[in-house]
Amino acid sequence: MQDPNADTEWNDVLRAKGIIPPKEKEVSEDDIVNIMESTIQSKTTEKSLDEMTLDELNEKEDDIDEEEERIFEAYRRQRMAEMQQAQRRARYGEVKEISKADYVTEVNKAGDGVWVVLHIYKQSIPLCKLINQHLSALAQKFPDVKFLKSISSVCIPNYPDKNLPTMFIYYEGDLKKQHVGPLVFGGMNFKQDELEWMLSEVGVLKTDLEGPPKKEIHDVMESALRRGDDESDEDDW
C-alpha cells in the first residue's frame, strides 16, 4: 500500500481532492524550542519573583511542584529577611536628641550595619543651628542612617566651645571619623549638599550627587569697594 505521507505527485492530487488527509507536519527543533518557551511562559505570572509581595509568593507556591519547592522556600526566606532588614533600617528619619546617659544605648548598641552620626552642639552658636537644620533634612532623605544630636554641656562636661560644632561618625559602635571645629565645616556658607558629600565619603550614605559641591568664593576686595559707596575708606579697612 502506498504511504499517504510520501511526497509524490499522485498523493498531492489525492490530497487536493480530499481523498487522503493532509500530510502530517514534521516537528522541527525550532518547534520544540518554541513549545518549551510557551510552556515556561504560561507558568510564569506577570510579576517576577523579585516584584512579588510575601502574600503573592505564598500563592505562587501552590503552582510549583515538589522538585522546585525547596528552592522556592529558600528564596522566600531570603526575600523575607531582605524586607525585614529594609524595614528595620528605615526606622529613623529624624534627628534624635540624646543625653550622656543615652550614649551607650544609642551609639554603642545601635546594631549591626547601622551608621550613627552624632552632632555635639550648642544652640547659641549659629553654625551649630545651621548644621542641625541640614541634619534634619538628611535624616528624612536617608532614613536608614541614625542621626543624633546632643548639647555639649549635657553630653561632654567642660567641652570647649571652640571645638563646636563637632561631629562623630560611628559604624556598628566603632568611631570611624570625627569633624571638630568650625573651620572643618567652612563657616556659615556650609551647604546641605556639602554635608551630604562629606558623609558619603566616609560611607555613611549613598549620595546621588555627581561630585563635591563647589564652594562659593567671596571676593573680599570687591565687597570692600561696594561698601565704599556708602561708607568711608577708613571704615572699610
HELIX and SHEET records of a PDB file:
HELIX    1   1 GLU A    9  ALA A   16  1                                   8    
HELIX    2   2 GLU A   29  SER A   42  1                                  14    
HELIX    3   3 LEU A   49  GLU A   51  5                                   3    
HELIX    4   4 LEU A   54  LYS A   60  1                                   7    
HELIX    5   5 GLU A   61  ASP A   63  5                                   3    
HELIX    6   6 GLU A   66  ARG A   89  1                                  24    
HELIX    7   7 LYS A  100  ASP A  102  5                                   3    
HELIX    8   8 TYR A  103  TYR A  103  1                                   1    
HELIX    9   9 VAL A  104  ASN A  108  3                                   5    
HELIX   10  10 PRO A  126  LYS A  141  1                                  16    
HELIX   11  11 SER A  152  CYS A  155  1                                   4    
HELIX   12  12 ASP A  161  ASN A  163  5                                   3    
HELIX   13  13 PRO A  182  PHE A  185  1                                   4    
HELIX   14  14 GLY A  187  ASN A  189  5                                   3    
HELIX   15  15 GLN A  192  VAL A  202  1                                  11    
HELIX   16  16 VAL A  220  ARG A  227  1                                   8    
HELIX   17  17 ASP A  233  ASP A  236  1                                   4    
SHEET    1   A 5 VAL A  95  GLU A  97  0                                        
SHEET    2   A 5 LYS A 146  ILE A 151  1                                        
SHEET    3   A 5 TRP A 115  TYR A 121  1                                        
SHEET    4   A 5 THR A 166  TYR A 171 -1                                        
SHEET    5   A 5 ASP A 174  VAL A 180 -1                                        
END                                                                             
